[in-house]
Amino acid sequence: MKYRPSRNFVYLMVALCPLTVALYFGLMPELPGFEARAIPGEIAFSSATPPAGQKKVAKRTATKSVRAEEWMEEGYENFMKWDNNPWKSDRHSSFGGHYLQLLSSKDPKDQAYCREIGRQVEAWYRKLMLRYPELAVEMRTVPDEENAFLKWLELSARVKEERKGQLSMLGFPPSLEHHLMSDGPWDPDAATTWLAQNQSRMDEIHAIAGMTDASVNGIAVERWTDVPVRLALDCARSLMFEARLAAEQGDPAAALESIRAAKNFSDHFMRVESPTLWSQTIQMIIQRDLTDLTFNCLLQTLPAGSVEADAWQTALNPAIAPPSEFARSMKGEWGSMIRYWVLPIILDTEEPDRVTDGAELLDTQAIPYRRVVRTFEQGELTDIPNLDDSLAVDFSHLSRNGRKLGEILSTGADHWSESWKRAQSGHAMTLAAFAVMKGQPVPKDPIYGKEYTWDPTTRVLSMPSGEDFERMKIKPITIPRH
């Protein structure tokens, strides 16, 4: 006679099985010493490098078993996040945050594990540059004492520790903060006092600004990927305070020197081998602020006959960057993203939301970056208006975690070049303004080939007329009579 389990027994087993799974996955890993530390994972590409003309990776059909597996994974994660779950785990609350948490750990085992992941990341990054040579970055060797970017990172680390939770990273007084936010007048007395009280810091900023080389070679990627934007801007603005005070005191040489220092400081962010899009944004913001300050304030304030247009143009250096410079930033953006986010999550075998189809994600992410880099590297100045920087990516063929990570990294990444294109048009008009200062005819816009709008009576130079230029919202320049 065959044994048949009772209905109550079947119900009990159905109820206990999910509980057993929850206990195993939710509670047991928390027990100390339960499992030895796993070795960082491997990445296996199933095909050769995708062809250079390929715009996306071929889709993979989601079978019933794949969909069922993803449904179970999502159900388990939701269960572990459920407030009424006695084994609730917070480790799933931040996707991909496990490695970043380990980086700040003081546990020697965590530190050793991070070092091993870091070694694997760098090894795989070198392999990826061979797989995608269009995205490769060639590093330079710059001595530490001559590396302006390293000195900037050291300064920023100290300042961030000193100024935790503060809006102004350098401690500007409220009146200067309001002025910087266009919410108050210029306060020369507050600027004079602040500069005097922070002379040692200004000496350090000047020293960094006076350097001529910058590199990220040998610096851990987590140190330079997340650049403190506000601190970079404040350093440049402190030099602008100096320039404005010098102009008000009738000292063109001192004003010019402070502008030159601020410009060189901002250029360090683009001198490194792999500047990111954030680095490029910092440089563009500082350049714009320097141009506005120079024409709207300094040149209007300095005594007549004391301004040498050539010297000011050299100091401000509003050079129009070729499209290849934007391509260089795209290489740096891809490299920093891959090394800081993607590879650690793929290689971290302890990551709760680990991406199991890492090779496919890496290919999917690289293909649009490769296309944009090739497009911009081959472009000329007159091509700028029509260069396509779209990074639209189809992640539908990836696993659920692969899609999640890909979509997180792609958020806001599309059409980054619009600000860059606008900045180049702004630089072109600044060069035209200097030409007028030197008594030369008003040149045409070199990118669009259009005539600038020039009023010799008010001495106001504006962008050419048309909807394209109106959308740029580039401010007119009032050119002083010197």
Solvent accessible surface area in square Angstrom, and as a share of the most:
residue,aa,sasa,rsa
1,M,245,1.09
2,K,182,0.77
3,Y,181,0.69
4,R,205,0.75
5,P,66,0.41
6,S,64,0.41
7,R,178,0.65
8,N,120,0.61
9,F,96,0.40
10,V,65,0.37
11,Y,134,0.51
12,L,92,0.46
13,M,72,0.32
14,V,99,0.57
15,A,66,0.51
16,L,70,0.35
17,C,77,0.46
18,P,84,0.53
19,L,66,0.33
20,T,82,0.48
21,V,72,0.41
22,A,3,0.02
23,L,62,0.31
24,Y,118,0.45
25,F,96,0.40
26,G,4,0.04
27,L,70,0.35
28,M,60,0.27
29,P,65,0.41
30,E,106,0.47
31,L,81,0.40
32,P,130,0.82
33,G,83,0.80
34,F,93,0.39
35,E,141,0.63
36,A,89,0.69
37,R,92,0.33
38,A,43,0.34
39,I,137,0.70
40,P,10,0.06
41,G,11,0.10
42,E,124,0.56
43,I,11,0.05
44,A,89,0.69
45,F,52,0.22
46,S,113,0.73
47,S,72,0.46
48,A,85,0.66
49,T,56,0.33
50,P,14,0.09
51,P,93,0.58
52,A,47,0.36
53,G,68,0.65
54,Q,53,0.23
55,K,149,0.63
56,K,120,0.51
57,V,28,0.16
58,A,84,0.65
59,K,132,0.56
60,R,117,0.43
61,T,113,0.66
62,A,48,0.37
63,T,68,0.40
64,K,163,0.69
65,S,81,0.52
66,V,54,0.31
67,R,129,0.47
68,A,50,0.39
69,E,101,0.45
70,E,29,0.13
71,W,189,0.66
72,M,129,0.57
73,E,65,0.29
74,E,80,0.36
75,G,38,0.37
76,Y,54,0.20
77,E,14,0.06
78,N,87,0.45
79,F,66,0.28
80,M,0,0.00
81,K,86,0.36
82,W,127,0.45
83,D,113,0.59
84,N,108,0.56
85,N,5,0.03
86,P,106,0.66
87,W,61,0.21
88,K,91,0.38
89,S,12,0.08
90,D,105,0.54
91,R,92,0.34
92,H,10,0.05
93,S,89,0.57
94,S,58,0.38
95,F,37,0.16
96,G,2,0.02
97,G,8,0.07
98,H,38,0.17
99,Y,16,0.06
100,L,51,0.26
101,Q,117,0.52
102,L,18,0.09
103,L,60,0.30
104,S,85,0.55
105,S,27,0.18
106,K,173,0.73
107,D,57,0.30
108,P,101,0.64
109,K,138,0.58
110,D,22,0.11
111,Q,69,0.31
112,A,47,0.37
113,Y,10,0.04
114,C,10,0.06
115,R,159,0.58
116,E,54,0.24
117,I,0,0.00
118,G,25,0.24
119,R,138,0.50
120,Q,21,0.09
121,V,5,0.03
122,E,55,0.25
123,A,24,0.19
124,W,20,0.07
125,Y,8,0.03
126,R,138,0.51
127,K,103,0.44
128,L,2,0.01
129,M,33,0.15
130,L,150,0.74
131,R,32,0.12
132,Y,0,0.00
133,P,87,0.54
134,E,38,0.17
135,L,0,0.00
136,A,38,0.30
137,V,18,0.10
138,E,154,0.69
139,M,64,0.29
140,R,93,0.34
141,T,127,0.74
142,V,18,0.10
143,P,62,0.39
144,D,92,0.48
145,E,116,0.52
146,E,94,0.42
147,N,4,0.02
148,A,0,0.00
149,F,3,0.01
150,L,16,0.08
151,K,58,0.25
152,W,4,0.02
153,L,7,0.03
154,E,62,0.28
155,L,0,0.00
156,S,4,0.03
157,A,55,0.43
158,R,103,0.38
159,V,0,0.00
160,K,88,0.37
161,E,112,0.50
162,E,105,0.47
163,R,67,0.25
164,K,141,0.60
165,G,87,0.84
166,Q,92,0.41
167,L,114,0.57
168,S,7,0.04
169,M,26,0.12
170,L,10,0.05
171,G,25,0.24
172,F,11,0.05
173,P,36,0.22
174,P,98,0.62
175,S,39,0.25
176,L,0,0.00
177,E,15,0.07
178,H,81,0.36
179,H,48,0.21
180,L,46,0.23
181,M,108,0.48
182,S,107,0.69
183,D,101,0.52
184,G,28,0.27
185,P,115,0.72
186,W,36,0.12
187,D,41,0.21
188,P,51,0.32
189,D,109,0.56
190,A,18,0.14
191,A,0,0.00
192,T,72,0.42
193,T,70,0.41
194,W,11,0.04
195,L,20,0.10
196,A,72,0.56
197,Q,139,0.62
198,N,35,0.18
199,Q,98,0.43
200,S,93,0.60
201,R,47,0.17
202,M,1,0.00
203,D,78,0.41
204,E,52,0.23
205,I,0,0.00
206,H,58,0.26
207,A,59,0.46
208,I,3,0.02
209,A,2,0.02
210,G,58,0.55
211,M,40,0.18
212,T,111,0.65
213,D,48,0.25
214,A,0,0.00
215,S,1,0.01
216,V,4,0.02
217,N,63,0.33
218,G,82,0.79
219,I,15,0.08
220,A,48,0.37
221,V,12,0.07
222,E,63,0.28
223,R,110,0.40
224,W,6,0.02
225,T,22,0.13
226,D,100,0.52
227,V,10,0.06
228,P,23,0.15
229,V,38,0.22
230,R,60,0.22
231,L,0,0.00
232,A,0,0.00
233,L,17,0.08
234,D,0,0.00
235,C,0,0.00
236,A,1,0.00
237,R,39,0.14
238,S,0,0.00
239,L,0,0.00
240,M,15,0.07
241,F,8,0.03
242,E,37,0.17
243,A,0,0.00
244,R,50,0.18
245,L,18,0.09
246,A,10,0.08
247,A,2,0.01
248,E,77,0.34
249,Q,137,0.61
250,G,33,0.31
251,D,60,0.31
252,P,37,0.23
253,A,74,0.57
254,A,40,0.31
255,A,0,0.00
256,L,24,0.12
257,E,84,0.38
258,S,7,0.05
259,I,0,0.00
260,R,98,0.36
261,A,8,0.06
262,A,0,0.00
263,K,16,0.07
264,N,30,0.16
265,F,2,0.01
266,S,0,0.00
267,D,25,0.13
268,H,5,0.02
269,F,3,0.01
270,M,23,0.10
271,R,75,0.27
272,V,3,0.02
273,E,11,0.05
274,S,4,0.03
275,P,1,0.00
276,T,5,0.03
277,L,3,0.01
278,W,130,0.46
279,S,5,0.03
280,Q,8,0.03
281,T,27,0.16
282,I,0,0.00
283,Q,28,0.12
284,M,24,0.11
285,I,41,0.21
286,I,1,0.01
287,Q,2,0.01
288,R,117,0.43
289,D,27,0.14
290,L,0,0.00
291,T,16,0.09
292,D,42,0.22
293,L,26,0.13
294,T,0,0.00
295,F,3,0.01
296,N,90,0.46
297,C,18,0.11
298,L,0,0.00
299,L,0,0.00
300,Q,84,0.37
301,T,59,0.34
302,L,7,0.03
303,P,66,0.41
304,A,93,0.72
305,G,69,0.66
306,S,38,0.24
307,V,18,0.10
308,E,115,0.51
309,A,15,0.12
310,D,79,0.41
311,A,26,0.20
312,W,3,0.01
313,Q,47,0.21
314,T,100,0.58
315,A,3,0.02
316,L,0,0.00
317,N,73,0.37
318,P,3,0.02
319,A,58,0.45
320,I,31,0.16
321,A,25,0.19
322,P,64,0.40
323,P,1,0.01
324,S,48,0.31
325,E,49,0.22
326,F,1,0.00
327,A,0,0.00
328,R,66,0.24
329,S,0,0.00
330,M,1,0.00
331,K,37,0.15
332,G,0,0.00
333,E,36,0.16
334,W,1,0.00
335,G,1,0.01
336,S,4,0.02
337,M,13,0.06
338,I,0,0.00
339,R,22,0.08
340,Y,33,0.13
341,W,85,0.30
342,V,0,0.00
343,L,0,0.00
344,P,3,0.02
345,I,3,0.01
346,I,4,0.02
347,L,0,0.00
348,D,0,0.00
349,T,41,0.24
350,E,57,0.25
351,E,8,0.04
352,P,35,0.22
353,D,3,0.02
354,R,70,0.26
355,V,1,0.01
356,T,115,0.67
357,D,11,0.06
358,G,4,0.04
359,A,7,0.06
360,E,52,0.24
361,L,0,0.00
362,L,1,0.00
363,D,12,0.06
364,T,5,0.03
365,Q,4,0.02
366,A,0,0.00
367,I,0,0.00
368,P,8,0.05
369,Y,5,0.02
370,R,5,0.02
371,R,57,0.21
372,V,0,0.00
373,V,0,0.00
374,R,86,0.32
375,T,40,0.24
376,F,0,0.00
377,E,78,0.35
378,Q,132,0.59
379,G,13,0.12
380,E,113,0.51
381,L,57,0.28
382,T,91,0.53
383,D,56,0.29
384,I,2,0.01
385,P,43,0.27
386,N,134,0.69
387,L,21,0.10
388,D,69,0.36
389,D,4,0.02
390,S,25,0.16
391,L,9,0.04
392,A,80,0.62
393,V,38,0.22
394,D,47,0.24
395,F,12,0.05
396,S,63,0.41
397,H,9,0.04
398,L,4,0.02
399,S,22,0.14
400,R,28,0.10
401,N,17,0.09
402,G,0,0.00
403,R,68,0.25
404,K,61,0.26
405,L,3,0.01
406,G,0,0.00
407,E,92,0.41
408,I,97,0.49
409,L,24,0.12
410,S,29,0.19
411,T,112,0.65
412,G,63,0.61
413,A,11,0.09
414,D,55,0.29
415,H,97,0.43
416,W,73,0.26
417,S,0,0.00
418,E,99,0.45
419,S,67,0.43
420,W,4,0.02
421,K,22,0.09
422,R,90,0.33
423,A,16,0.12
424,Q,5,0.02
425,S,1,0.01
426,G,16,0.16
427,H,21,0.09
428,A,3,0.03
429,M,1,0.01
430,T,3,0.02
431,L,54,0.27
432,A,1,0.01
433,A,0,0.00
434,F,0,0.00
435,A,11,0.09
436,V,16,0.09
437,M,24,0.11
438,K,73,0.31
439,G,69,0.66
440,Q,92,0.41
441,P,120,0.75
442,V,43,0.24
443,P,55,0.35
444,K,116,0.49
445,D,0,0.00
446,P,59,0.37
447,I,4,0.02
448,Y,60,0.23
449,G,43,0.41
450,K,107,0.45
451,E,108,0.49
452,Y,14,0.06
453,T,72,0.42
454,W,66,0.23
455,D,57,0.29
456,P,86,0.54
457,T,112,0.65
458,T,76,0.44
459,R,42,0.15
460,V,43,0.25
461,L,0,0.00
462,S,27,0.18
463,M,17,0.08
464,P,6,0.04
465,S,103,0.66
466,G,33,0.32
467,E,126,0.57
468,D,68,0.35
469,F,13,0.05
470,E,123,0.55
471,R,163,0.59
472,M,24,0.11
473,K,161,0.68
474,I,31,0.16
475,K,139,0.59
476,P,74,0.46
477,I,13,0.07
478,T,54,0.32
479,I,2,0.01
480,P,11,0.07
481,R,163,0.60
482,H,75,0.33
